[in-house]
Amino acid sequence: MRQEQLEEQLQKHHEASFGWALHCCEHQREMAQEVLQRTYLMVLDGRAKFSGRSSFKTFLFAVMRRIAAGERRKRALLDLRFTGVVGFDSHAANDPSVVDRMQVQDRNRTLALAVAGLPRRQREVLHLVFYQDCTLEQAAQIMRVSVGSVRSYYARAKDALRENLDIGELRHA
């Protein structure tokens, strides 16, 4: 693939790539930006070559996943983890729109915690399918596992969420 085509493909998939990078980096924005930049450099300088055996997006996500795993290992060794604290304005609690937003945020937080409690591979499959619109076959290529394994991860993740959240059938449109 020519340099111009690579640049065009990277630009085409940039938004989805950043979302995947965030997921792979456990939503640490700085790390995701670093991983995204390193991925783009590897693709553009030829250290990661697109062979055409999958879609470009699948190839790109697989490269990014590998780079993110290395970055997480490196940072874990350096123990550079930190968290942020979200504040709460008690004066706004009487505003119905604020209460509605808080209820939505609470539901989102509950779902995020339930997903965070899943094993890593189950979280990855859910992210790829629901947020990146990947098929199970594409997810298998990105994760470098069999389609059968991805189907198992996917089914187990949905079952666990259904049980933990006490909700009806989870479906992907």
Number of C-alpha atoms within 10 A of each C-alpha: 9 8 12 10 10 16 13 12 14 19 11 12 14 15 12 16 21 19 19 23 26 20 20 26 23 14 13 15 15 11 19 24 15 16 27 26 14 16 25 20 13 16 20 17 10 11 10 15 14 17 10 9 9 13 12 16 20 20 21 23 27 20 23 27 23 15 20 25 14 13 18 17 11 12 13 11 9 9 10 8 8 6 6 5 5 5 6 9 7 7 7 11 13 9 9 10 11 13 13 12 11 14 12 12 12 12 12 12 12 14 15 11 11 17 21 13 14 17 12 12 15 22 19 23 27 23 19 23 16 13 13 18 14 18 14 20 16 23 26 21 20 24 21 11 12 14 17 12 13 24 17 14 21 20 15 15 22 19 14 17 20 15 11 14 12 9 9 9 10 10 7 8 4
